[in-house]
Amino acid sequence: MDLNIEENQELLVEFHTEAVDHLRQIEEAVLELEQDVTNCDAINSMFRSFHTIKGVAGFLNLIPVNRLAHEIESLVDLVRNEELSVFTGIIDLVLENKDTITQ
């Protein structure tokens, strides 16, 4: 599936608006995690935001964004399932990839 930008401009604008909001939520969740690495609400919020970005990017055939969001979503899911603990490296990865998606 190829995305015709002209025909789907409204969808892309809506995706951008929604993604900006999710990226803001991710940053807020990171700030909360820096205060309390056990904050389940912050972890779940990050997971949901990356999951939504991944899904909509996939629908719009924005493959690089979809794949990157999927990888970070999987990392956050490991934290959610207590298979991995939050540490500085994870927070850095989340922020770096949030910035990449923002660009």
Rosetta silent file (secondary structure, phi, psi, omega in degrees, C-alpha in Angstrom):
SEQUENCE: MDLNIEENQELLVEFHTEAVDHLRQIEEAVLELEQDVTNCDAINSMFRSFHTIKGVAGFLNLIPVNRLAHEIESLVDLVRNEELSVFTGIIDLVLENKDTITQ
SCORE:     score description
SCORE:     0.000 S_00000001
   1 L     0.000  126.274  173.840    0.000    0.000    0.000 S_00000001
   2 L  -102.724  139.832  179.516    1.361    3.388   -0.964 S_00000001
   3 L   -91.187  116.265  175.361    0.128    6.450    0.840 S_00000001
   4 L   -82.019  108.222 -173.797   -1.008    9.161   -1.531 S_00000001
   5 L   -60.500  -42.097 -178.495   -0.059   12.262    0.433 S_00000001
   6 L   -64.891  -43.744 -179.271   -2.413   14.580   -1.429 S_00000001
   7 L   -72.348  -26.114 -175.249   -5.418   12.278   -1.029 S_00000001
   8 L  -112.112   21.752 -177.075   -4.624   11.497    2.598 S_00000001
   9 H   -58.073  -39.889 -179.712   -3.488   14.898    3.801 S_00000001
  10 H   -62.988  -42.093  177.357   -6.305   15.098    6.338 S_00000001
  11 H   -63.498  -40.816  179.854   -5.326   11.728    7.826 S_00000001
  12 H   -66.220  -39.920  178.056   -1.682   12.768    8.009 S_00000001
  13 H   -64.381  -42.938  178.662   -2.540   16.049    9.724 S_00000001
  14 H   -64.016  -42.195  177.216   -4.707   14.176   12.220 S_00000001
  15 H   -60.567  -45.046 -179.926   -1.921   11.632   12.814 S_00000001
  16 H   -59.034  -47.135 -179.236    0.584   14.444   13.385 S_00000001
  17 H   -60.878  -45.183 -179.849   -1.691   16.163   15.889 S_00000001
  18 H   -67.572  -40.416 -179.578   -2.338   12.922   17.749 S_00000001
  19 H   -64.631  -40.225  178.077    1.326   11.898   17.669 S_00000001
  20 H   -59.142  -41.923  178.702    2.438   15.244   19.118 S_00000001
  21 H   -64.748  -43.830  178.861    0.057   14.679   22.022 S_00000001
  22 H   -65.618  -38.403  178.636    1.338   11.138   22.586 S_00000001
  23 H   -65.473  -34.826  175.217    4.958   12.289   22.414 S_00000001
  24 H   -66.026  -42.003  178.371    4.171   14.909   25.065 S_00000001
  25 H   -63.465  -37.443  177.512    2.603   12.195   27.226 S_00000001
  26 H   -62.615  -45.249 -179.929    5.717   10.048   26.803 S_00000001
  27 H   -62.983  -40.936  177.726    7.922   12.899   27.964 S_00000001
  28 H   -62.939  -40.678  179.273    5.682   13.502   30.987 S_00000001
  29 H   -64.028  -39.774  177.736    5.808    9.794   31.825 S_00000001
  30 H   -61.747  -43.978  178.332    9.612    9.837   31.639 S_00000001
  31 H   -60.036  -39.385  177.379    9.720   12.766   34.054 S_00000001
  32 H   -66.172  -40.208  179.648    7.501   10.800   36.437 S_00000001
  33 H   -66.779  -32.465  177.689    9.740    7.725   36.110 S_00000001
  34 H   -64.755  -25.503  177.371   12.811    9.788   36.913 S_00000001
  35 H   -86.673  -33.194 -177.376   11.133   10.557   40.251 S_00000001
  36 L  -152.053  100.841 -175.300    9.826    7.032   40.860 S_00000001
  37 L   -67.652   -8.229  179.047   11.011    4.143   38.658 S_00000001
  38 L   -99.393    8.259 -176.559    8.185    1.954   39.976 S_00000001
  39 L   -69.608   97.172 -177.415    5.414    4.273   38.741 S_00000001
  40 H   -63.852  -35.039  179.517    3.167    1.799   36.894 S_00000001
  41 H   -62.992  -40.929  178.992    0.875    4.537   35.591 S_00000001
  42 H   -65.686  -42.785  179.461    3.809    6.247   33.875 S_00000001
  43 H   -63.160  -45.602  179.369    5.008    2.965   32.374 S_00000001
  44 H   -65.042  -37.829  178.204    1.525    2.109   31.118 S_00000001
  45 H   -62.281  -45.150  177.502    1.074    5.596   29.697 S_00000001
  46 H   -60.984  -44.794 -179.277    4.325    5.297   27.724 S_00000001
  47 H   -59.428  -49.184 -178.984    3.317    1.875   26.454 S_00000001
  48 H   -60.803  -40.618 -179.210   -0.114    3.091   25.291 S_00000001
  49 H   -65.350  -47.400  177.711    1.377    6.120   23.552 S_00000001
  50 H   -64.668  -37.239  179.271    3.979    4.113   21.636 S_00000001
  51 H   -62.281  -44.140 -179.719    1.340    1.472   20.857 S_00000001
  52 H   -66.825  -44.979  177.803   -1.011    4.069   19.370 S_00000001
  53 H   -58.995  -45.501  179.275    1.728    5.753   17.350 S_00000001
  54 H   -57.863  -48.307 -176.360    2.806    2.324   16.054 S_00000001
  55 H   -63.739  -47.121 -178.478   -0.712    1.336   15.061 S_00000001
  56 H   -70.027  -38.885  176.837   -1.636    4.515   13.254 S_00000001
  57 H   -61.885  -38.806  176.786    1.755    4.734   11.547 S_00000001
  58 H   -64.332  -44.040  178.160    1.259    1.179   10.334 S_00000001
  59 H   -59.025  -38.707 -178.779   -2.219    2.017    9.036 S_00000001
  60 L   -86.830    2.942  179.822   -0.779    4.994    7.159 S_00000001
  61 L    62.739   33.411  175.005    2.122    2.883    5.864 S_00000001
  62 L   -92.132   73.956 -168.081    4.682    5.077    7.631 S_00000001
  63 H   -58.460  -46.119 -179.969    6.943    2.070    8.030 S_00000001
  64 H   -59.929  -41.277  179.217   10.023    3.677    9.691 S_00000001
  65 H   -67.451  -42.735  179.335    7.854    5.303   12.384 S_00000001
  66 H   -57.979  -48.018 -177.290    5.850    2.099   12.790 S_00000001
  67 H   -66.950  -42.575  179.908    8.968   -0.039   13.262 S_00000001
  68 H   -64.937  -46.172  178.939   10.680    2.346   15.653 S_00000001
  69 H   -61.761  -37.036  178.979    7.547    2.753   17.784 S_00000001
  70 H   -63.493  -43.572 -179.858    7.146   -1.042   17.788 S_00000001
  71 H   -62.774  -44.093 -179.261   10.683   -1.594   19.082 S_00000001
  72 H   -72.004  -36.798  175.101   10.287    0.911   21.915 S_00000001
  73 H   -57.658  -43.080  179.438    6.808   -0.389   22.702 S_00000001
  74 H   -63.544  -39.669  177.118    8.351   -3.869   23.072 S_00000001
  75 H   -63.023  -47.202 -179.788   11.030   -2.500   25.405 S_00000001
  76 H   -65.197  -33.543  177.784    8.448   -0.740   27.558 S_00000001
  77 H   -63.758  -36.462  175.238    6.350   -3.918   27.567 S_00000001
  78 H   -61.155  -38.688  177.225    9.296   -5.778   29.125 S_00000001
  79 H   -67.288  -45.195  179.967    9.286   -3.167   31.883 S_00000001
  80 H   -57.653  -38.041 -177.958    5.489   -3.440   32.246 S_00000001
  81 L   -89.145   10.514  177.425    5.789   -7.208   32.651 S_00000001
  82 L    58.192   30.466  174.437    8.605   -6.782   35.186 S_00000001
  83 L   -91.516  -11.938 -178.887   11.053   -8.633   32.940 S_00000001
  84 L  -148.015  138.965  178.530   13.277   -5.542   32.893 S_00000001
  85 L   -93.711  152.081  176.383   13.781   -2.793   35.445 S_00000001
  86 L   -71.139  130.505  173.073   13.782    0.890   34.646 S_00000001
  87 L  -146.060  172.323 -174.148   17.293    2.309   34.579 S_00000001
  88 H   -53.843  -40.397 -179.500   18.995    5.307   32.999 S_00000001
  89 H   -60.796  -40.153  178.509   19.765    3.454   29.757 S_00000001
  90 H   -68.053  -44.457  178.975   16.105    2.642   29.170 S_00000001
  91 H   -60.416  -42.663  178.136   15.024    6.184   29.910 S_00000001
  92 H   -61.544  -42.668  178.653   17.685    7.462   27.514 S_00000001
  93 H   -62.784  -43.546  178.501   16.502    5.073   24.776 S_00000001
  94 H   -60.166  -47.291 -179.039   12.898    6.134   25.234 S_00000001
  95 H   -65.674  -42.178  178.969   13.830    9.813   25.024 S_00000001
  96 H   -61.004  -43.289 -178.331   16.130    9.344   22.028 S_00000001
  97 H   -75.179  -31.676  172.380   13.469    7.468   20.117 S_00000001
  98 H   -60.919  -43.918  177.894   10.772    9.910   21.139 S_00000001
  99 H   -64.161  -39.147  178.255   12.970   12.650   19.671 S_00000001
 100 H   -63.383  -45.081  178.290   13.517   10.629   16.493 S_00000001
 101 H   -64.436  -37.447  178.882    9.778   10.154   16.022 S_00000001
 102 H   -59.812  -40.700  179.525    9.252   13.853   16.726 S_00000001
 103 L   -67.114    0.000    0.000   11.616   14.714   13.880 S_00000001
